[in-house]
Amino acid sequence: MNHRFLSIAGLAAAMAFTGGCSASKVAPETSTEPAAAMVPAAAPADSVPVWAPEKYAFNPSRTKKHDLLHTTLRVSFDWQKQYLNGTAELRLKPYFYPQDTLVLDAKGMDIHSVSLLKGSDGTPLKYSYDGQKLSINLNKEYTRSEEYVVEINYTAKPNELPAGGSEAITSDKGLYFINPLGEEPRKPTQIWTQGETEASSAWFPTIDAPNERMTQDIYITVDPEYVTLSNGEFMYSRQNADGTKTDYWKQALPHAPYLAMMAIGDFAIVEDEWRGKPVDYYVEPAFKGTAQKIFGNTPEMMEFFSTKLGVAYPWVKYAQVVVRDFVSGAMENTTASVFMEDLQLNERELLDKNWDGIIAHELFHQWFGDYVTLESWANLPLNEAFANYSEYLWAEHKYGADEAAYLQMDEMGQYLDEAETKRVPLIRYHYNNREDMFDSHSYAKGGRILHMLRNLVGDEAWWASLNLYLTRNKFSDVEVAELRMAFEDVTGMDLMWFFDQWFMNAGHPELKVEDSYQNGQLTLRVAQTQDTAYAPVYRLPLEIAVWAGGKKTIYPITIDEAEETFTFKVPTEPQLVLFDAEQQLLGVVDHQRTEQELVFQFQNVDQLAPKLEALATLDDKLQDPAVLQMYQAALKDDYWRVRSAAVNSLSKLKEGQIAAVEPVIRQMGQQDERGAVRADAILALANWGGEKYRPLFEQAMRDSSYQTAAAGILAYAGTGAADTKQKLAQFEKETNEEVVLALATYYAVQGGPEKYDWFMRQIEEASGGQLYYLLQSFGAYLASNSQTNTPEAIALLGDLARNNSQYYIRAAAYQALMVMSEKPEVKTLLQEIRQNEKDERLLQLYGG
């Protein structure tokens, strides 16, 4: 699964608008000296960091009492009540020990009957049901060599389940009806499912655990106007006497119950293929023309991953479907991944962005997660870290080293942000709720750790080890030790140390690095400063790059003590010492460098992170000629993110300081090949006194890139031109998120009562992140336009705050209502919302 979420801390911020001794190490051709005492004293025993791991009970994998062999489902729907009417036939046998009772997960259902099937004959069985577990008394004690079939007639009522979910998967009711009665004219009618973690049992009785596997048949009865999609191969569609149709989908290879899926709606199907297997893209009809451009790299990804892994894509087909109001970014159901609506882009939007990362992520799950599945949610990184790292692998292959390196930097940032308040082992059996596993540890940190493992063993061993892991464990469930053993069996290395410190321990290395040069000797002092009450002293094999006399030399070292000193024979004083030359380490490195060294770093290191580090560190030294020259060179860099970083730093210059860079940035605002860079250049010009650039801003508003157009809107509005409202009004029918949010930013403080209808229409039509940010602007708008605090606006915000499926949308709507809290009816409404809210995250935010 690929998650996109806003943290509670982010919500709150965004909506605030109303020791021991050390030995020294010797590198090749080096001598040694005692290390300086660089490790701070340990924290007092009673001082507990805010990020320290909480102590929770142990969470084992599910005990296997029965083996679920096959599931046959026959389902139809009551759209009015938002119910699923189903018959489930489950074929099982005891796993090892004899059993006379079967306990199934079945959440919030009406159970109508339970029978033992022999052929087509059914014998009623006694059962008990508590709303969560269905306990069935079998007709006898069965041994592990005996199979049996139970049939369950039931009605699933997902909307009557208690609210649950996480920041990554915002709801856990399993089955979702979207606009079921067609009352929302701008939203299609759909049904879709989302099973991870254990929500499949909200729409069919099963053993809802990741260490269970089944084959399946699903018969879906719907009106003929709808397209259906499910796992496996489409077998046939049958017309029924009552005017409905029944579509039959067969999943012939076993997979975990949480990977079962359905999607039903008015989808256009764009057909593609890979090695003769169907590769289909299901989108809303309006996006049929761009579906191939959105998803069209999928066959190439399948070939790349299949070739590198040495395991061909293992399933009968691959489909990708885009649905409305999805509760996460995407989900890797076997043979049929589901994606959020944000992936649907028009031709102009495709100029600025692609979704290859999330597409690669879900595809790689078809191996890591579907073909080989984790045995327990404690081992979630065996799914998500690999899928996360696939984004890097694809970017490296398709778009080059810089784009891949940027992803790695972004992952580092995500993890370190989370580590400010949370540090837990990557593989963690002690968690409060399995949903807590879906965090930046499992995803971002996990992907970075896999990159270090790849760097440690080398590319050939990396791919050979993954091949062994997949082939040895196919169609089975695994824990992290099995990944380690695959790498050890291929490489002959004992990797327990690596897996122990990176997978089983919390935290990350925090390093203080100092270098000095005297008498032909470079001395490098390294101290691990992390709190070893919570994190280990790490073993870190890495490389040091030294530039001296214009020549680069690499020195491999291994750090494995709290304080160490390394010395190297270097003929002349180094121009630069680059710690972790391969830029692969997950951790925080404090290595001070001079201004001159950083400029040299930008000019001579061909990796992205050191370049961006130099730009970020020296942006308060722009008056220095050498630094300014560095930024001027950055404006011409081949990689667009370096150009953008340079523009954004230079935008801090005052108007009287810009002569050396202004002509170049003005040209970039019109001619740079990337819309994002043009947009940054336009906003930089706006910072320098926008009125004289008004014609350029007007031109930018007509740019082919929506990003540039949105920047033009904001820049033009910032000039204070008398015709600003007239100029901006021409964009009010635009649906692109960038443009809509640019208008909302301006209208929030300058719109006036006449923009009320525009805001209301945009809020009614928007969803996801766009709606979240719109609601923030709307709150500011309502605060400055009291006459627009209408019953209609209150009702709209109240409905969103009570009923929207996304918790962060409910929070944003609630905060917008707070602007009008002096009104008695709003005060009462806010109280009602707090009383009825079940999500602990929002109760925390609301203070209730």
N, C-alpha and C positions, 0 to 999 in steps of 0.2 A: 504494500500500500504506500502511496505517496501522500503525505499529509501536508496540508497548509493550515496554519492556525495562528491566531493572535493570542498571546498570553494574557492572563489576568493583569499582570503588571503593565503590559502594553496597553491594555484596555483602559486601565485607570489613568495612565499618563496621557493617552491620546484623547480621553474624554474630559480632561480638566479645563475645557474651555469655559463655563459658568464659573644527637651529635656523636660525636665520637671522633677518635683520632682517624687520620686519613693517611694512606700510603700514596705515593705518587706513581704515575704511569709514564712509560717511556714509549714514544712513537719511534718509528724506524729512523735510524741515524740521529737519535736524540740523546740528551742526558737528562737528569732529573734533579729537582730541588723541592724542598718542602713547600706545600701549598699554604697560602695565606688563610687565616681564619675568616671565611666569608659566609658561614652559615649562621643565621640568627638563632638566638636561644629558642628552645622549644616553648610553645605556648603553655601557660599555666594549666595544670590538670583540670581546673574547673572552668576553663575558657573553652566554650564550644562554638565553632564557626557556624554561621548561618547555613552554610552549605553541607554541614556534616550529615552523613546518612542517618536516616531514622531507623529505629529497630522495629522490624515487623516480623510476623510469623513466617515460617518456612512454607513455600508453595511448591509442592511436588507436582510431577506430571500426573495425569489422571490414571488411576489404576484400571487396567484392562480386565474387566470381568467377562465381557462379551466382545466378540469381533463382529462388527457390522460389515457384512459382505456386499450387500446391494440394497439400494433404495429405489422403489418405483413410486412416483408421485403423480396423482391426477388432480389438477387444480382448476378452479374457476373462481370468479370474483363477484362480490356484491359491491359495486362501485358506490352506491348510495351510502351504505354503512361502512365502507372501507374494510370489508372482511374478505378473507380467503376461505373458500370452502374446499376441503381437501380430503383425499384418501391416500394414505401412505401404506405401502407394503414394504416391510423390512425383513430381509433375509439375514439371519445371524447364526452364530454358534458360540458356545463358551470358548473363552480364550485359552484357558488351561484347566482350571478347576471346574468340576460339575456345578451347574447352576439351575435353580428352579424359579428364580425371580429375575425379571428384566426391568431395569430402571432407565428411563429415557428422559432427556431434556425436552421439555415442551412448555414454552412460556406463554402464559396468558391466553390459553385456548379454551374452547368448549370441546370436551371429549364426548363424542356421541356413542361410540362403540369401539370395543377392542376384541378381535377374534384371532384364533389360530387357524391358518389356512393350510389345507391339504388339497392341492389342485385348485378347483374353484369353490370348494366347500369350506365354510367357515364355522368354527365352533367358538361361541362366546367365552371370553376369559374374564376372570375377576381382576379388578384393578382399583387403585386409589390414586387420587390426583390432588395436589395442593397448589396448583397454579404455576408451579415451576418444574416439578418432577412428576412423571407418570410412572407409577410402580405397578408392574403387571405380574400376576401370579401365573406362571406357566403351568401347563397341564401335567408336567412331570419334571424330574430332574434330568437335564441334558448333559451329555459329556462333550468333550472337545471334538469328537468325531461326528457329532450329530448336528445337522442344520435344521432350522425351523423358520417359519415365516409368520409374522404377525401383521394383521391389517388394522389400521386405526382410521376411523372416520372422525373428522374434527373440523372445527372452524377456528381460524386464527384471527385475532383481533388486535393488531399491532398498536393501534392508536389508544388502546385502553391500558397499555403497559405503563409502569412508572418510568419517568424520564431518566435517562442515563447517558453515558458516553464519556468522552475525554476531549482534551484540546485537539487531538489529532483526528478522532472520529467522533463527531459532535453529537451523535445519536446512536442508540443501540436497539431500535425496535425492529430491525431486520427487514421489514417489508414496508414500502412507502408508496402511497397513492399521491400523485401529483395532479392537481386540478381535476379531481375525479369526475366532477359534475359539469365541467366546462364553464364554470362561472367566471374564470379569469380570462378575458378575451385575448390577452397577449402571451398566454402561457399554454403550451401543449398539454394534453392529457397523457399521463404515463403511469406505469407501475414499474418499480425496480426494487431489487433486493440488495442488501449489504450484510454479509455474514460475519465478518471479522469484528470482534474476537469470537464471541459465542452467541451470535444473534441469529444464525440460521434456524435455531430451535424456536424462534419466534414465528416462523412460518411453516415449519414441518417438524414433527417429532423425530429425534435423532439422538445419537451419542455425540454431543456437541463439544468435542475435544480435538485439538490439533494432532494428537497421536492416534487418531482413528482414520481409517480410509475405507472408501466404498466406491463401487461403480453405481451408475444411476440411469434411470429412464424418467423423463419428465414429459407429461402430457398436459399441455396448456390450452384451456378452452377460453376463447375470447371472441369478440365481434370480428368479422372478416376485415374490417377497416384497419385493424392493428397488425403491425409486424411484431413477431416475437423473436427472442434470442435466448439461448441457454447454453450450458456446457456441451461440448462434444459435437457430434454430427447431427445435422438436420435430416431426419428420416422421411417424414411426409407431413402433409397437411390434409386433414379430413373435414369435409363439409358435413354439418350436423343438421338434422331435421328441423331444429328450432331456429335455424338461420345463423348459428354460431359456427366456428371452426375449431378444430383441435389440432395443434401442432405438436409433433413428437420429436424430442431431442434425446439422443443417446450418448452418454459418457461411458465408453467401453473400458477405459483405463482408470484405475482407482485414484481417488484424491480425497482430501480431508473435507468433512461436511461444511466447514466454514467457507469453502471455495465454491459451493453450489450457488447458482445464480439464475435469475430471470430478469429480462427487460422487455417491456411491452409498450408500444407507442407507435406514433406515426413517424417512422424513420425512413429516410432514404438510404439505400444500401449501395455503396460504391465498391465494386469488386476489384480485388487485386489477387496476387498469388505469389507463393514462394516454393520452389522445387515441386510444383504441382499441387501444393496444398492451398486451400482457399484462405485468403487474407482479406477480410471485409471490414469496411468502415461504415458504421451506422451513425447517421447524423440527422438533424432536423432538415427537412427538404430545402430550406433557404440556404443551407450550406453544402448542398450536394456538389456545387461547382468548385468548391475549394477543399473538399475533403481529401482529395488526392494530394494536395499541397501540404495539408496539415499532417496527415498520417503517412504520406508516400514514402518516407525513408524506412518504414517498417520492414519490408522485405530485405533491404540492405542490412539492417540491424540483425535480422534473423540469420542472415548468412554470416555476418561478422561474428556474432556470438557462437553460432554453431561450429564454425571453423576453429575459432580460438579455443573453445571448450573441448573440442573433439567429441561432442555429444550433440547430434543433430536435434533441432527443435522437436520435442518428443510427442507432441499431440497432433490430433487429426486436422485441426484448423486453428486459425487465430482470428478472432474478431475483436473490434474495439468499438464501444458504443458511448456516445455522449448523452448524458441525461441532465435534467433540470434539478436544481436544489440538492445536489449530491452532498453527502455528509462528510466528505473528505476530499482530497485532491483526486484520487483515483484508487481503484482496487483491482488486484490481479487474479480475479476468478479464473479457474482453469479454462483455457481456450477462449475466454471472453472477458476482457478487461473493461471496466466501467470508468468513465472519466467525467469530471465536472464540466459544466457548460462553458467555462472560460476557454476551453480548447477550440470552440467554434469561432473562427476568424474569417473576416472577409478579405478580399484581395488587398485592400489598402492596409489593413492591420497586419497582414503577413509581411509587409515591407519592414516592419519594426521588430517582429518577434517570431519565434517558433517554439514549439512545445516538445522538441526532441528529447529533452531531459526526462520529463515525466513519462513519455512514450517508451524510452529505453528502460526506465525504472520498472514499469509494470511488465514489460516483455522479459526482462532478466529474472523476474519472479517466477516465470513459467518453469525455469530450472530451479532457482533458489527460493523455495517456498511451496511450489506446487509439485514438482517432480521429486524433490527431497524436501521434507517438511519438518519443522521444529517439533520436538516432542512435548514441549511445554512453553508457555508464554515467557518464562524466565530466559529462554534461549532465543527471543525474538531477533537479536542481531544476526542470527544465521539466515534470516529472511531479509531484514531491512538493511543491514550494513552492506550486504552484497548488492541489493537493488540500488542502494544509494551510490555505491562505487561504480556500478554500470554506467551511470551518467558521466562519470569521469572517463571511463574506458571509451565510451562512444564519442565524447567530445574530443578526446585525444586522437582517435582514429579519423574522425570526420572533419573536425574544425581546427585541429592543431594544438600545440603544447600550451599556448597562452590561454586559450579558452578553457582547456582542461585545468590549468593551474588556477584560473580564476574560480572555478567551481571548488577547488580544494581550499582556497582562501575563504570562500564564503562558508564552507562547511566548518572550518576552524572557528570563524566568527560566531556561527550559530551555537556551536558547542561551548565556547568560552563564555558567551552571554548566559547560557543556561547554568554554567558552572559557578556563576556568581552566587547563586542561591541553591544549587543542587549538584551534589557530586556522589554518584553511586557507581557500583561496579557495572560494567557493560552487560555481563551475564549475571543476573541477580535473581536469586530464588526467594529473597526476602523483600517483598513489595506489599504495599497496602492494597492495591487493586491492579489487576492485570492490565487495565487500560493505561496505568502509569508507565508501562514499558514503552509506549509510543511517544518517545521524546527525542531530544537532540543527542542523547547518548546513543540510543539504538541506531539512529540514522547517521547523523553527522560525524560523531566521534567514531562510530563503527566503521564508516567508510574510510576515514583517515587511518585507522588502525590497519585495515586491509591493505591500504597503500604502503604502509611501513612494512607489512609482511611481504608484499610483493618486492619491495626494494631490498629486503633482507635476503630472500632466497634467490632472486633473479627471475627474469621473465619466463625462461624455459621451465624452470621448476614450478613457478607459480601456476602456469596453465596446466602442467602435468598433474599437479596436486589437486587442482579443481576437477580435472577429469576423473581422477581416482575417487575423489569424494562423491561425485555425482554417480558414477557407475557402480560403486560399491554400495551406495545407499539409496538407489533409485526406488521409488514407490514405497519409501519407508520414512520413519521419523527418527530424528537425530538430536544429539546434544553436542555441545561445543567440543568435547573430547574427541568426537569422531572427525571433526575438521582438523584438529591438531594431529591426530594419528595419520590422516591422509598426507599431510605435509611431511611428517616425520618419515613415513614409509617411502615417500618419493625422494626426499633429500638426504636421508640418513642422519639428519641433525636431531638433537634433543631440543625441542622447542617449548618444553614445559615452562621455562623462564619467561619466554615471550608471552605465552597465553596467560600465565599467572599474573604478570604485572599489568598487561593491557586489557585482558578480558575479565579477570576475576577480582581486580582491585579498583577502588575508586580513585578519582583524581587524575592528575597529569603532572609531568615534570615542570618545575619552575626553576630556571637556571640563571645564575648570575655569572656572566662571562667577562673576563678581563684579559687583554693582551698587551704585552710590552716587548720591546726589542732593544738588545744591547750586545755588542761585541759578536755579531754574526749569529745571534741566537734569538729566536722568537719564543717567548714564554706565553702559554695560554693557561689561565687559571679558570677552573669551572667549579662552581658550587651548586649543589641541588638544594634549593631553599624551600621546597614544599614542606608542609607540615607532615612529618612522618608518623604522627599519631593516626593519620587517616590515609596516607598514601605511602607506597614503598619508596625506597631508594632504588632508582631505576638503573637498569643496564641498557645503555644507549650506544649501539654501534652507529657511527656516522662519519662524515668526512668534513675536513676543514680545507677550504680553498684559500690559497695565499697568492696574491699578486705581488711580485717584486721585480723591479727592473723591466716591467712590461710583460713578464712571463707568469703564467698561472701554473701553480703546483698543487696537487691534491694530496692530503695527508689523512689516511684512515686512522681513526681512533675508536676506542671503546671506553665509555664512561660507565663506571659501575660502583662508585663510591660517593659519599656525601661531598667530599672536597678532593680535588685532584689538580695536579699541575702537569702539563705536557710541554716539552721543549722540542724545538725543531731548528735544524741548521738552515738558515736562510742567508744568502750572500749579501743582500742589501736590505735596508729598512723597507718593510712591506708598504705598498701603497694601499692595500686592503686585505683584511683578514675576514673571510666570510664563514661564519659558523653554520654548520649543517649545509654544506655546499649543495646537496641535492634537494634542499627545501622540502623534506619529507616528514620532519618531526612534528608530532602532535604535542604541543606544550607552549610555554611562555619563556622566551629568551630575552634577558636583559643584557644587551651587549652594546655599550655606548661607542659611537663612532664620531669622528670629527666631521665638520662640514665638508672638508676636502675629501675625506674618505667616502662620504655619502655621494658626493658628486661623481667621484671615480666609480663608485658602485653602480650608479645609474648608467654611466657610459660604457661599462665593461662587463657587467654581469648580464647574461642573455636570458635570465629567468624573470618571470613576471613579478613575483613577490618582492624581490630586492628592489626592482624598479619602483614599484608603487610605494614601498617603504621609504625610499629616498624622497619621493615627491611629497608624501604625507609628513615626513619629519622636517623638511626644510621650507614648508610653505609660510613660515614666519620670517624667513631670511631672503625675501624676494628682492630686497634692495642690493644684495650682494651680486656683483656682475656675473660671477661664475655660476651662482645659483640660478639667476635669471636665464643665463644661456642654457642651463640644463632644462629649464621649463620650456624654453623656445624649441629645443630639440625634441622634447616630449610632445609638443604640438604636432610634430611631423612623424611620430612613431607609427609603425605599421599596424599596431594593435589599437583598436578603437577605444578600449577602456583606458589605456594610458593617455590617449589624447583627451578623453573626457576628464580624467583626473587632473591633468594639467590645466585645462580650461577652468575647472571648478576652483582650483587653487588660485589661479591668476585673477579670477573674478573678485578676489578680496582686495586687489589694488585700488587705490583711490584714482579718481579721474585724471589727476595731474601726473600719475605715474605710469600710464598705460601706453605711452607712445611706441615702445619697442614691440608690443604684442598686439595692440588693438587692430592693426590692419589684417594681421593673420587670422585673428579670431573672428573679425567681421567676415572675412572670406570663408572661414569654416562654417559660419552660420548659414551660408548660402550654398556651399559646394561640397562639404564633407560627405563622404559616401554613406555614412551612418546617420540615420535620423536622430538617434540619441545624442550624437556629438553636435549635430546642428542645433538641437534643442538646448543643450548646455551652453553653446556659444551665444545663442539668442538671449538666454537668461543672464549671461555674463555681461553682455552689452547693456541689458536693462539695469544692471547694477551700477553702470558708469554714467548714468544720466540718460535715460531712455528717449527723451523727446527728440534729440537729433537723429535717432535711429528709427523714428516712427515709420518711414516708408519701408525699411527693412523688416520691421515687425509685421507690417501689413502684408508684405510678401510672404513672410513665414507662416502667417495664418492660412495661406493657400498652398502650403507645402504638401507634397504627396505623403509625407510621414505624419501620422496623427500626433506623434510625440512632438515633432517640430511645430505643428499647428497649435497644439495646446500651449507650448512655450510662447508662441507668438501671441496668443490670446492674453496670457498673463502679462507679457511684456508690454503689449499695446495698452492694456488696461492701466498699467503702472505709469504710463505717460500722462495720465489725467486729461487726455484729449476730449474735447467736448462731444465728439461723436462716438465715444467708446460704447455706450449702450447700443447705439444703432449698428455699429460694426459687429458687436458680439451677438446681436439678435439673429444674424444670419446663420448662426451655428446652433440655434436652439432646437432644431429638429434632428440634430446629429445624435446618434446613439453610442458612438465610441466612448469608452470609459475615460480615456485621457482628456478628451474634449469636454465631456460632461462635467468631470471633476474640476477642470480649469474654470468653466463657467460658474460652477457652484462656489468655488473659492472666492470669486469676485462678487457674485450676487449675495453671498452671505453677509457682506458688510456694505455693499453699494447697490444692491438690487432694488430695494424699495418694494412696497406692497404689490406692485404690478407683476413681480416675479413669483408670486405665491403659486399661481396655477402651474408654472413651469416646475417648481420644486415638487409640488404634489404629484405631477405626472411622472417625473423622473423617479421618485421614491416608489411609486406604484409599479414601475416597470423594472427597476433594478433588483439585483440580488448579490449575494456574496460580498466580496471586498468592496465593490463599487457602492453597494447599498450602505455598508458600514461607514464609509467616508462621506457619502452623501448626507447621512443622518447627522454627522458631526457638523457639516456646513449648515444643515437645516436648523439645528439647534441654535447656532450663532445667528442665523437669519431671524428666527423667531424672537430671539433676545433683543434684536435691534428694530423689530417691526411688530410692536405689540398688537396692532390691529389685525395681524394675520394669525393671532392665537385663537383660531376658530374651533368650533365643535368638530368640524370635519378633520382638521389637523390633529386634534386630540384623539379622535376616534382611530385615525390611521396609525398614529404612533402607539396607541394603546393596543391595537390588534397586533402590531409587530412585536411589542414588548411582551405580550402574553403568549403568542402563538407561533412565532417564527421558529423553524426547526434549528436554526443556527443560534447558539447561545450568545455569540458576540453581537449578532444583530439585535437580539432582545435587549442586551446591555446598552447598545447605542441608542435604541429607541427610548429606553427608560431614561437615559441621561438627557435626551432631547426634551422629554416631558418635564424634567426637573426645571427647565427654564421657565415653565409656566406653573410652578408649584404653589404660587400664591393664590391660584384659583382653587376654590373649595372642591370643585369636581375633579380637578387634576390631583389634588392632595389625596382624595379618596381613592382615585384610580391607582396612584402609586402605591398606596397601602395595600390595595387588593392584589396588585402585581407581586409585591413582596410576599404576601401571605400564600399565594398560589404557586410561586416559583419553587421548583424542586431541585434545581441544579445548584450544588454546593458552591461552585465557582461564583455564580452570580449572587448567591446569598452572602458570600464573603464580600463581594463588591458593594452590595447594597447595604451592608452593615446589619443584616437581619439573620 
